[in-house]
Amino acid sequence: MSGRRYVAGLFENGKAYVNLHTAGFPGGEIRGQVVRK
């Protein structure tokens, strides 16, 4: 499975998330699930 197909599958199955990293919080400042509206 290619990277693009894998990522598309994560979005389609509700398993994708965003993790925002900053200099102050290099491990991740905020994380949120990506959901379909």
Backbone torsions as a table, in degrees:
resi	resn	phi	psi	omega
1	MET	NA	133.2	-179.4
2	SER	-77.1	162.5	178.7
3	GLY	-59.1	-40.7	-178.9
4	ARG	-65.2	-43.2	179.2
5	ARG	-67.3	-36.9	178.6
6	TYR	-62.9	-48.5	-179.6
7	VAL	-64.1	-41.6	177.7
8	ALA	-59.4	-39.9	177.8
9	GLY	-63.6	-37.9	177.1
10	LEU	-61.3	-44.4	178.4
11	PHE	-64.4	-44.6	-178.1
12	GLU	-64.4	-30.8	-177.7
13	ASN	-98.0	8.6	177.3
14	GLY	70.9	25.6	-178.0
15	LYS	-110.9	9.0	-179.8
16	ALA	-87.5	146.8	176.2
17	TYR	-146.4	163.2	177.3
18	VAL	-113.8	135.1	178.2
19	ASN	-127.1	112.4	-176.1
20	LEU	-93.2	121.7	178.5
21	HIS	-106.1	140.5	175.8
22	THR	-131.5	171.2	177.6
23	ALA	-61.9	-36.6	-179.7
24	GLY	-73.4	-27.9	-179.3
25	PHE	-134.3	74.6	-175.4
26	PRO	-64.4	-20.9	177.9
27	GLY	-82.6	-7.8	179.9
28	GLY	125.5	119.3	-178.8
29	GLU	-86.7	-38.8	-179.4
30	ILE	-148.0	146.1	-179.8
31	ARG	-134.6	139.6	179.2
32	GLY	-146.1	139.9	177.8
33	GLN	-73.7	140.8	176.0
34	VAL	-95.3	121.0	-178.4
35	VAL	-125.7	153.9	177.1
36	ARG	-82.9	136.3	178.5
37	LYS	-98.3	NA	NA
